[in-house]
Amino acid sequence: MLSQGNSTTLFTLYPDETHVEDNVDFAASILWAEMELGVQYDFSVAASTEADISAFIVPQPLNLPMTSTARWLTDVVGLRPSCKWASTNITQPVMVPNKTDDLSVVGVYLEDMDLDVTIDQTDICMSRAVLCAKIAYNPAVAFESFAAITVKTPILLSLYNHTTLKAPTDGSTVFLAAQCVSGCAVDPTYNTVWLNFTDIPTFTTQLPPAITFMGYQSWDVAFLVCKPNAVIETREVRAEGDARLSVQPLGEGNQLTGQGNLFPQDTTTMLSFALSGITHVGPMNGSSLSGLGSQLQCHFLFGSQQVDSWPGAYAASGTKILNVSFLPEANLSAGFAQMLQSASKGAFFQKKLLQTSLTVPYGKDT
């Protein structure tokens, strides 16, 4: 997936290997193909039957055919995911200075998450590219989206651990959701959305004309923090020749000898990069001017049933402002685990960082 070396290289611990950012798009493409197209990339892992583990990420032997029958011991990543809306240290509206020489808008501490986030202009004005393209094509068009959603990523140093000031080592993924509450103009020929932040912690920031290229705008901002709560254990893994892997449960009181093919901190750190490309992977949401990112991201946050009921971007009989609700945290947690499984396939568990452990094949196909 993400690295042909160590994830911590971006933070100078291993300066000779810097492949994390290069593989984010590859991870995103696998994620999109599996989640949106239903096309399986490499082996799939059967859903966990263990009460405290919702899903596994599993290394596999290099070049193992999907039709082979085999079993082996390996360290695996057990996921106990949680997605929660974070409270912040901001208690008053943030007034951004009327200047353009600094892309950063505000720094935010996500309380109880041990995370710091830097918001920049492109986060809140995600529809800016659409806006500018429209104006370049037709200068009479000047409108914006009411909403914007993006992923904050350690790649751009916009997400970091509050205590260490380095990349998160717990696999955190942070979604920034922003809603314009005043000052945004909407083209009457296009539909848009209004994010329902009921019972979700938010704060307000005011953007000046130097940033909006229009007048003052006020935006409500919220952060969804998803953590894998990963545990690394040694398990027996089996391939039965049906393109699926199954992780065998441990017997009561049993503990297998660690294989050493997963480095705990590097493994969980790279999970913080895994979904960095989700906002832009695959087709955009059909209501493209909503600024909600890719169709995949919308399906994760709002559910396919709600998203698929939205009208297209063009408003044939006047603008429709759709009040949209996020899925419950339990649903988001389950979806987060599925996406991590897909994004973690490929080079992540097959390159130098994670060498496959002892293989014990059996059956006529091996």
HELIX and SHEET records of a PDB file:
HELIX    1   1 SER A    7  PHE A   11  5                                   5    
HELIX    2   2 GLU A   21  ASN A   23  5                                   3    
HELIX    3   3 VAL A   24  MET A   35  1                                  12    
HELIX    4   4 GLN A  121  ILE A  124  1                                   4    
HELIX    5   5 ARG A  128  TYR A  137  1                                  10    
HELIX    6   6 PRO A  154  LEU A  156  5                                   3    
HELIX    7   7 PRO A  209  THR A  212  1                                   4    
HELIX    8   8 PRO A  264  LEU A  271  1                                   8    
HELIX    9   9 SER A  288  SER A  290  5                                   3    
HELIX   10  10 GLN A  295  PHE A  302  1                                   8    
HELIX   11  11 SER A  304  VAL A  307  1                                   4    
HELIX   12  12 GLU A  329  ALA A  343  1                                  15    
HELIX   13  13 GLY A  346  PHE A  349  5                                   4    
SHEET    1   A 5 SER A  44  VAL A  45  0                                        
SHEET    2   A 5 ARG A 244  VAL A 247  1                                        
SHEET    3   A 5 VAL A 231  GLU A 240 -1                                        
SHEET    4   A 5 THR A  69  LEU A  79 -1                                        
SHEET    5   A 5 ALA A  55  ILE A  57 -1                                        
SHEET    1   B 5 SER A  44  VAL A  45  0                                        
SHEET    2   B 5 ARG A 244  VAL A 247  1                                        
SHEET    3   B 5 VAL A 231  GLU A 240 -1                                        
SHEET    4   B 5 THR A  69  LEU A  79 -1                                        
SHEET    5   B 5 THR A 359  PRO A 361 -1                                        
SHEET    1   C 4 SER A  82  TRP A  85  0                                        
SHEET    2   C 4 GLN A 217  LYS A 227 -1                                        
SHEET    3   C 4 THR A 173  SER A 182 -1                                        
SHEET    4   C 4 ALA A 147  LYS A 152 -1                                        
SHEET    1   D 4 SER A  82  TRP A  85  0                                        
SHEET    2   D 4 GLN A 217  LYS A 227 -1                                        
SHEET    3   D 4 PHE A 203  LEU A 207 -1                                        
SHEET    4   D 4 VAL A  94  MET A  95  1                                        
SHEET    1   E 4 SER A  87  THR A  88  0                                        
SHEET    2   E 4 SER A 104  GLU A 111 -1                                        
SHEET    3   E 4 LEU A 115  ASP A 120 -1                                        
SHEET    4   E 4 LEU A 159  ASN A 161 -1                                        
SHEET    1   F 2 THR A 192  ASN A 196  0                                        
SHEET    2   F 2 ILE A 321  SER A 325  1                                        
END                                                                             
